[in-house]
């Protein structure tokens, strides 16, 4: 099952797995990894990233399986 994640938390997690912020425009943070993968994360204060968008970011942008993401995020959060 997908975790509920706020935008700022997702940005911090992505930084921990090798992504870097390349720019921010308004409330959207653009991130890129060393291997060329890119994603945009909406950072709206107090709001969670919508489930459908999170699933799209994981599958298409991060090129990860949902289970792999959940496991890595669990380790990041210390669960």
N, C-alpha and C positions, 0 to 999 in steps of 0.2 A: 504494500500500500504506500502511496506517495505521502511524504511528510508535508505538513503545512509550513511554508517558508515565507518570510518577509523578504522584500527585495534587497535590503541592506545585508541581510544574513546570507542570501544566495551569492551576492557579490563577494563577500568575505570568504565563503566556501570555495567559490571558483578561483579566487586568488590563491587559496591554500593548495589547489591541485594544478597550479601552473598558469592560470590565466592572468592577464594584466589589463588594467583599465587603459583603453587607448583614447577615449573621449567620453564626455558627458554632454548631452544636449537636453536641456529641460530636466525631466524626471527619468530619462532613459540613459543607462550606462552601457556603452559599447565596450566589449571585452574581446581579447584575442589571446590565443595560446601560441606557444613557440612553434607548434606543428601546423599553424595556419587556421585552426578552427576559430570561428568568430560567433558571438552571440550578443544580443541586446537584452538587458534586464530592466524592467520597469521598477523604479524605486519611488513608490508613492508612500508617504509617511503613514504608518499605522495600517497599511493594507498588505494582505498576503498576495503572493503571485498566484493568479488563477490556475486551477489544476490543469486545464487544457493547455495553457501556455507553458506551464512547467514541464508537462509531458512532451511538448514540441521541442522545447529547449534541450531536454535530456536526449531525446531520440535523434533529432535532426542536427542540432548545433553542436552538442557535446559528443554525439555519436556513441552514446553509452546505452546499455540495456538498463531498464528501470531498476532491476534487482541490484546491479552493480552500483548505480547511483545511490540507491537507498542504503546499501552497505557502506559505501564511502562516506556518505553524509552522516550516518550513525556513528562512525569512527570519529569524524570531525567534531560532532557534538558530544562525544564522550559517552555514548550509550553502549 
